């Protein structure tokens, strides 16, 4: 007797395509697309999380929270909670990875 049901493949595939700054691996880079939570957006915008800016995960606390993000070309370092980083949506960079440099 099963206690849990798996979600349908359509829902799981849609959720997998949406990527946030929280999902970055150490050293991986992405480009900010937009901010999800309107209340959190103003705070993140004031801290430099502007759409179009490159963001790189440069560190994580031992228990996974907070995260250390490096923003833009000037290497501005920002420390945010994992819940805040989950509001920073990233653009799709390529098929499988989001960390190419030009």
Phi and psi in radians as a Rosetta constraint file:
Dihedral C 1 N 2 CA 2 C 2 CIRCULARHARMONIC -1.532 0.35
Dihedral N 2 CA 2 C 2 N 3 CIRCULARHARMONIC 2.311 0.35
Dihedral C 2 N 3 CA 3 C 3 CIRCULARHARMONIC -1.610 0.35
Dihedral N 3 CA 3 C 3 N 4 CIRCULARHARMONIC -0.449 0.35
Dihedral C 3 N 4 CA 4 C 4 CIRCULARHARMONIC -2.123 0.35
Dihedral N 4 CA 4 C 4 N 5 CIRCULARHARMONIC 2.558 0.35
Dihedral C 4 N 5 CA 5 C 5 CIRCULARHARMONIC -1.948 0.35
Dihedral N 5 CA 5 C 5 N 6 CIRCULARHARMONIC 2.378 0.35
Dihedral C 5 N 6 CA 6 C 6 CIRCULARHARMONIC -1.286 0.35
Dihedral N 6 CA 6 C 6 N 7 CIRCULARHARMONIC 2.576 0.35
Dihedral C 6 N 7 CA 7 C 7 CIRCULARHARMONIC -1.260 0.35
Dihedral N 7 CA 7 C 7 N 8 CIRCULARHARMONIC 2.757 0.35
Dihedral C 7 N 8 CA 8 C 8 CIRCULARHARMONIC -1.157 0.35
Dihedral N 8 CA 8 C 8 N 9 CIRCULARHARMONIC 2.640 0.35
Dihedral C 8 N 9 CA 9 C 9 CIRCULARHARMONIC -1.049 0.35
Dihedral N 9 CA 9 C 9 N 10 CIRCULARHARMONIC -0.533 0.35
Dihedral C 9 N 10 CA 10 C 10 CIRCULARHARMONIC -1.145 0.35
Dihedral N 10 CA 10 C 10 N 11 CIRCULARHARMONIC -0.773 0.35
Dihedral C 10 N 11 CA 11 C 11 CIRCULARHARMONIC -1.179 0.35
Dihedral N 11 CA 11 C 11 N 12 CIRCULARHARMONIC -0.753 0.35
Dihedral C 11 N 12 CA 12 C 12 CIRCULARHARMONIC -1.122 0.35
Dihedral N 12 CA 12 C 12 N 13 CIRCULARHARMONIC -0.698 0.35
Dihedral C 12 N 13 CA 13 C 13 CIRCULARHARMONIC -1.177 0.35
Dihedral N 13 CA 13 C 13 N 14 CIRCULARHARMONIC -0.658 0.35
Dihedral C 13 N 14 CA 14 C 14 CIRCULARHARMONIC -1.166 0.35
Dihedral N 14 CA 14 C 14 N 15 CIRCULARHARMONIC -0.651 0.35
Dihedral C 14 N 15 CA 15 C 15 CIRCULARHARMONIC -1.251 0.35
Dihedral N 15 CA 15 C 15 N 16 CIRCULARHARMONIC -0.515 0.35
Dihedral C 15 N 16 CA 16 C 16 CIRCULARHARMONIC -1.266 0.35
Dihedral N 16 CA 16 C 16 N 17 CIRCULARHARMONIC -0.446 0.35
Dihedral C 16 N 17 CA 17 C 17 CIRCULARHARMONIC -1.387 0.35
Dihedral N 17 CA 17 C 17 N 18 CIRCULARHARMONIC -0.339 0.35
Dihedral C 17 N 18 CA 18 C 18 CIRCULARHARMONIC -1.513 0.35
Dihedral N 18 CA 18 C 18 N 19 CIRCULARHARMONIC 2.081 0.35
Dihedral C 18 N 19 CA 19 C 19 CIRCULARHARMONIC -2.121 0.35
Dihedral N 19 CA 19 C 19 N 20 CIRCULARHARMONIC 2.440 0.35
Dihedral C 19 N 20 CA 20 C 20 CIRCULARHARMONIC -2.125 0.35
Dihedral N 20 CA 20 C 20 N 21 CIRCULARHARMONIC 2.995 0.35
Dihedral C 20 N 21 CA 21 C 21 CIRCULARHARMONIC -1.119 0.35
Dihedral N 21 CA 21 C 21 N 22 CIRCULARHARMONIC -0.460 0.35
Dihedral C 21 N 22 CA 22 C 22 CIRCULARHARMONIC -1.146 0.35
Dihedral N 22 CA 22 C 22 N 23 CIRCULARHARMONIC -0.476 0.35
Dihedral C 22 N 23 CA 23 C 23 CIRCULARHARMONIC -1.447 0.35
Dihedral N 23 CA 23 C 23 N 24 CIRCULARHARMONIC -0.154 0.35
Dihedral C 23 N 24 CA 24 C 24 CIRCULARHARMONIC -1.129 0.35
Dihedral N 24 CA 24 C 24 N 25 CIRCULARHARMONIC 2.555 0.35
Dihedral C 24 N 25 CA 25 C 25 CIRCULARHARMONIC -1.615 0.35
Dihedral N 25 CA 25 C 25 N 26 CIRCULARHARMONIC 2.843 0.35
Dihedral C 25 N 26 CA 26 C 26 CIRCULARHARMONIC -0.980 0.35
Dihedral N 26 CA 26 C 26 N 27 CIRCULARHARMONIC 2.142 0.35
Dihedral C 26 N 27 CA 27 C 27 CIRCULARHARMONIC 1.530 0.35
Dihedral N 27 CA 27 C 27 N 28 CIRCULARHARMONIC -0.166 0.35
Dihedral C 27 N 28 CA 28 C 28 CIRCULARHARMONIC -1.364 0.35
Dihedral N 28 CA 28 C 28 N 29 CIRCULARHARMONIC 2.585 0.35
Dihedral C 28 N 29 CA 29 C 29 CIRCULARHARMONIC -2.074 0.35
Dihedral N 29 CA 29 C 29 N 30 CIRCULARHARMONIC 2.576 0.35
Dihedral C 29 N 30 CA 30 C 30 CIRCULARHARMONIC -2.556 0.35
Dihedral N 30 CA 30 C 30 N 31 CIRCULARHARMONIC 2.985 0.35
Dihedral C 30 N 31 CA 31 C 31 CIRCULARHARMONIC -2.008 0.35
Dihedral N 31 CA 31 C 31 N 32 CIRCULARHARMONIC 2.294 0.35
Dihedral C 31 N 32 CA 32 C 32 CIRCULARHARMONIC -1.183 0.35
Dihedral N 32 CA 32 C 32 N 33 CIRCULARHARMONIC 2.242 0.35
Dihedral C 32 N 33 CA 33 C 33 CIRCULARHARMONIC -1.668 0.35
Dihedral N 33 CA 33 C 33 N 34 CIRCULARHARMONIC -0.946 0.35
Dihedral C 33 N 34 CA 34 C 34 CIRCULARHARMONIC -2.860 0.35
Dihedral N 34 CA 34 C 34 N 35 CIRCULARHARMONIC 3.045 0.35
Dihedral C 34 N 35 CA 35 C 35 CIRCULARHARMONIC -2.026 0.35
Dihedral N 35 CA 35 C 35 N 36 CIRCULARHARMONIC 2.390 0.35
Dihedral C 35 N 36 CA 36 C 36 CIRCULARHARMONIC -1.455 0.35
Dihedral N 36 CA 36 C 36 N 37 CIRCULARHARMONIC -0.975 0.35
Dihedral C 36 N 37 CA 37 C 37 CIRCULARHARMONIC -1.456 0.35
Dihedral N 37 CA 37 C 37 N 38 CIRCULARHARMONIC 2.080 0.35
Dihedral C 37 N 38 CA 38 C 38 CIRCULARHARMONIC -1.055 0.35
Dihedral N 38 CA 38 C 38 N 39 CIRCULARHARMONIC -0.614 0.35
Dihedral C 38 N 39 CA 39 C 39 CIRCULARHARMONIC -1.241 0.35
Dihedral N 39 CA 39 C 39 N 40 CIRCULARHARMONIC -0.655 0.35
Dihedral C 39 N 40 CA 40 C 40 CIRCULARHARMONIC -1.379 0.35
Dihedral N 40 CA 40 C 40 N 41 CIRCULARHARMONIC -0.418 0.35
Dihedral C 40 N 41 CA 41 C 41 CIRCULARHARMONIC -1.033 0.35
Dihedral N 41 CA 41 C 41 N 42 CIRCULARHARMONIC -0.757 0.35
Dihedral C 41 N 42 CA 42 C 42 CIRCULARHARMONIC -1.069 0.35
Dihedral N 42 CA 42 C 42 N 43 CIRCULARHARMONIC -0.758 0.35
Dihedral C 42 N 43 CA 43 C 43 CIRCULARHARMONIC -1.097 0.35
Dihedral N 43 CA 43 C 43 N 44 CIRCULARHARMONIC -0.786 0.35
Dihedral C 43 N 44 CA 44 C 44 CIRCULARHARMONIC -1.186 0.35
Dihedral N 44 CA 44 C 44 N 45 CIRCULARHARMONIC -0.660 0.35
Dihedral C 44 N 45 CA 45 C 45 CIRCULARHARMONIC -1.091 0.35
Dihedral N 45 CA 45 C 45 N 46 CIRCULARHARMONIC -0.741 0.35
Dihedral C 45 N 46 CA 46 C 46 CIRCULARHARMONIC -1.125 0.35
Dihedral N 46 CA 46 C 46 N 47 CIRCULARHARMONIC -0.461 0.35
Dihedral C 46 N 47 CA 47 C 47 CIRCULARHARMONIC -1.551 0.35
Dihedral N 47 CA 47 C 47 N 48 CIRCULARHARMONIC 0.011 0.35
Dihedral C 47 N 48 CA 48 C 48 CIRCULARHARMONIC 1.831 0.35
Dihedral N 48 CA 48 C 48 N 49 CIRCULARHARMONIC 0.046 0.35
Dihedral C 48 N 49 CA 49 C 49 CIRCULARHARMONIC -1.464 0.35
Dihedral N 49 CA 49 C 49 N 50 CIRCULARHARMONIC 1.321 0.35
Dihedral C 49 N 50 CA 50 C 50 CIRCULARHARMONIC -1.781 0.35
Dihedral N 50 CA 50 C 50 N 51 CIRCULARHARMONIC 2.410 0.35
Dihedral C 50 N 51 CA 51 C 51 CIRCULARHARMONIC -0.931 0.35
Dihedral N 51 CA 51 C 51 N 52 CIRCULARHARMONIC 2.380 0.35
Dihedral C 51 N 52 CA 52 C 52 CIRCULARHARMONIC 1.720 0.35
Dihedral N 52 CA 52 C 52 N 53 CIRCULARHARMONIC -0.227 0.35
Dihedral C 52 N 53 CA 53 C 53 CIRCULARHARMONIC -1.478 0.35
Dihedral N 53 CA 53 C 53 N 54 CIRCULARHARMONIC 2.396 0.35
Dihedral C 53 N 54 CA 54 C 54 CIRCULARHARMONIC -1.305 0.35
Dihedral N 54 CA 54 C 54 N 55 CIRCULARHARMONIC 2.486 0.35
Dihedral C 54 N 55 CA 55 C 55 CIRCULARHARMONIC -2.314 0.35
Dihedral N 55 CA 55 C 55 N 56 CIRCULARHARMONIC 2.402 0.35
Dihedral C 55 N 56 CA 56 C 56 CIRCULARHARMONIC -2.258 0.35
Dihedral N 56 CA 56 C 56 N 57 CIRCULARHARMONIC 2.352 0.35
Dihedral C 56 N 57 CA 57 C 57 CIRCULARHARMONIC -1.433 0.35
Dihedral N 57 CA 57 C 57 N 58 CIRCULARHARMONIC 2.007 0.35
Dihedral C 57 N 58 CA 58 C 58 CIRCULARHARMONIC -1.873 0.35
Dihedral N 58 CA 58 C 58 N 59 CIRCULARHARMONIC -0.170 0.35
Dihedral C 58 N 59 CA 59 C 59 CIRCULARHARMONIC -3.015 0.35
Dihedral N 59 CA 59 C 59 N 60 CIRCULARHARMONIC 2.778 0.35
Dihedral C 59 N 60 CA 60 C 60 CIRCULARHARMONIC -2.442 0.35
Dihedral N 60 CA 60 C 60 N 61 CIRCULARHARMONIC 2.448 0.35
Dihedral C 60 N 61 CA 61 C 61 CIRCULARHARMONIC -1.147 0.35
Dihedral N 61 CA 61 C 61 N 62 CIRCULARHARMONIC 2.776 0.35
Dihedral C 61 N 62 CA 62 C 62 CIRCULARHARMONIC -0.935 0.35
Dihedral N 62 CA 62 C 62 N 63 CIRCULARHARMONIC -0.589 0.35
Dihedral C 62 N 63 CA 63 C 63 CIRCULARHARMONIC -1.700 0.35
Dihedral N 63 CA 63 C 63 N 64 CIRCULARHARMONIC 0.176 0.35
Dihedral C 63 N 64 CA 64 C 64 CIRCULARHARMONIC 1.616 0.35
Dihedral N 64 CA 64 C 64 N 65 CIRCULARHARMONIC -0.049 0.35
Dihedral C 64 N 65 CA 65 C 65 CIRCULARHARMONIC -2.571 0.35
Dihedral N 65 CA 65 C 65 N 66 CIRCULARHARMONIC 2.190 0.35
Dihedral C 65 N 66 CA 66 C 66 CIRCULARHARMONIC -1.473 0.35
Dihedral N 66 CA 66 C 66 N 67 CIRCULARHARMONIC 3.073 0.35
Dihedral C 66 N 67 CA 67 C 67 CIRCULARHARMONIC -1.915 0.35
Dihedral N 67 CA 67 C 67 N 68 CIRCULARHARMONIC 2.582 0.35
Dihedral C 67 N 68 CA 68 C 68 CIRCULARHARMONIC -1.924 0.35
Dihedral N 68 CA 68 C 68 N 69 CIRCULARHARMONIC 1.997 0.35
Dihedral C 68 N 69 CA 69 C 69 CIRCULARHARMONIC -1.887 0.35
Dihedral N 69 CA 69 C 69 N 70 CIRCULARHARMONIC 2.496 0.35
Dihedral C 69 N 70 CA 70 C 70 CIRCULARHARMONIC -1.903 0.35
Dihedral N 70 CA 70 C 70 N 71 CIRCULARHARMONIC 2.152 0.35
Dihedral C 70 N 71 CA 71 C 71 CIRCULARHARMONIC -1.876 0.35
Dihedral N 71 CA 71 C 71 N 72 CIRCULARHARMONIC 2.392 0.35
Dihedral C 71 N 72 CA 72 C 72 CIRCULARHARMONIC 1.185 0.35
Dihedral N 72 CA 72 C 72 N 73 CIRCULARHARMONIC -3.015 0.35
Dihedral C 72 N 73 CA 73 C 73 CIRCULARHARMONIC -1.390 0.35
Dihedral N 73 CA 73 C 73 N 74 CIRCULARHARMONIC -0.396 0.35
Dihedral C 73 N 74 CA 74 C 74 CIRCULARHARMONIC -1.444 0.35
Dihedral N 74 CA 74 C 74 N 75 CIRCULARHARMONIC 0.044 0.35
Dihedral C 74 N 75 CA 75 C 75 CIRCULARHARMONIC 1.053 0.35
Dihedral N 75 CA 75 C 75 N 76 CIRCULARHARMONIC 0.793 0.35
Dihedral C 75 N 76 CA 76 C 76 CIRCULARHARMONIC -1.301 0.35
Dihedral N 76 CA 76 C 76 N 77 CIRCULARHARMONIC 2.131 0.35
Dihedral C 76 N 77 CA 77 C 77 CIRCULARHARMONIC -1.687 0.35
Dihedral N 77 CA 77 C 77 N 78 CIRCULARHARMONIC 2.316 0.35
Dihedral C 77 N 78 CA 78 C 78 CIRCULARHARMONIC -2.316 0.35
Dihedral N 78 CA 78 C 78 N 79 CIRCULARHARMONIC 2.319 0.35
Dihedral C 78 N 79 CA 79 C 79 CIRCULARHARMONIC -1.868 0.35
Dihedral N 79 CA 79 C 79 N 80 CIRCULARHARMONIC 2.157 0.35
Dihedral C 79 N 80 CA 80 C 80 CIRCULARHARMONIC -2.312 0.35
Dihedral N 80 CA 80 C 80 N 81 CIRCULARHARMONIC 2.720 0.35
Dihedral C 80 N 81 CA 81 C 81 CIRCULARHARMONIC -1.212 0.35
Dihedral N 81 CA 81 C 81 N 82 CIRCULARHARMONIC 2.722 0.35
Dihedral C 81 N 82 CA 82 C 82 CIRCULARHARMONIC -1.074 0.35
Dihedral N 82 CA 82 C 82 N 83 CIRCULARHARMONIC -0.618 0.35
Dihedral C 82 N 83 CA 83 C 83 CIRCULARHARMONIC -1.167 0.35
Dihedral N 83 CA 83 C 83 N 84 CIRCULARHARMONIC -0.577 0.35
Dihedral C 83 N 84 CA 84 C 84 CIRCULARHARMONIC -1.273 0.35
Dihedral N 84 CA 84 C 84 N 85 CIRCULARHARMONIC -0.707 0.35
Dihedral C 84 N 85 CA 85 C 85 CIRCULARHARMONIC -1.131 0.35
Dihedral N 85 CA 85 C 85 N 86 CIRCULARHARMONIC -0.461 0.35
Dihedral C 85 N 86 CA 86 C 86 CIRCULARHARMONIC -1.207 0.35
Dihedral N 86 CA 86 C 86 N 87 CIRCULARHARMONIC -0.272 0.35
Dihedral C 86 N 87 CA 87 C 87 CIRCULARHARMONIC -1.553 0.35
Dihedral N 87 CA 87 C 87 N 88 CIRCULARHARMONIC -0.131 0.35
Dihedral C 87 N 88 CA 88 C 88 CIRCULARHARMONIC -1.651 0.35
Dihedral N 88 CA 88 C 88 N 89 CIRCULARHARMONIC 1.783 0.35
Dihedral C 88 N 89 CA 89 C 89 CIRCULARHARMONIC -1.476 0.35
Dihedral N 89 CA 89 C 89 N 90 CIRCULARHARMONIC 2.451 0.35
Dihedral C 89 N 90 CA 90 C 90 CIRCULARHARMONIC -1.909 0.35
Dihedral N 90 CA 90 C 90 N 91 CIRCULARHARMONIC 2.625 0.35
Dihedral C 90 N 91 CA 91 C 91 CIRCULARHARMONIC -1.260 0.35
Dihedral N 91 CA 91 C 91 N 92 CIRCULARHARMONIC 2.670 0.35
Dihedral C 91 N 92 CA 92 C 92 CIRCULARHARMONIC -1.317 0.35
Dihedral N 92 CA 92 C 92 N 93 CIRCULARHARMONIC 2.047 0.35
Dihedral C 92 N 93 CA 93 C 93 CIRCULARHARMONIC -1.524 0.35
Dihedral N 93 CA 93 C 93 N 94 CIRCULARHARMONIC -0.586 0.35
Dihedral C 93 N 94 CA 94 C 94 CIRCULARHARMONIC -2.926 0.35
Dihedral N 94 CA 94 C 94 N 95 CIRCULARHARMONIC -2.942 0.35
Dihedral C 94 N 95 CA 95 C 95 CIRCULARHARMONIC -1.198 0.35
Dihedral N 95 CA 95 C 95 N 96 CIRCULARHARMONIC -0.888 0.35
Dihedral C 95 N 96 CA 96 C 96 CIRCULARHARMONIC -2.081 0.35
Dihedral N 96 CA 96 C 96 N 97 CIRCULARHARMONIC -0.408 0.35
Dihedral C 96 N 97 CA 97 C 97 CIRCULARHARMONIC -2.317 0.35
Dihedral N 97 CA 97 C 97 N 98 CIRCULARHARMONIC 2.683 0.35
Dihedral C 97 N 98 CA 98 C 98 CIRCULARHARMONIC -2.025 0.35
Dihedral N 98 CA 98 C 98 N 99 CIRCULARHARMONIC 0.412 0.35
Dihedral C 98 N 99 CA 99 C 99 CIRCULARHARMONIC -2.134 0.35
Dihedral N 99 CA 99 C 99 N 100 CIRCULARHARMONIC 0.700 0.35
Dihedral C 99 N 100 CA 100 C 100 CIRCULARHARMONIC -1.471 0.35
Dihedral N 100 CA 100 C 100 N 101 CIRCULARHARMONIC 2.555 0.35
Dihedral C 100 N 101 CA 101 C 101 CIRCULARHARMONIC -2.056 0.35
Dihedral N 101 CA 101 C 101 N 102 CIRCULARHARMONIC 2.587 0.35
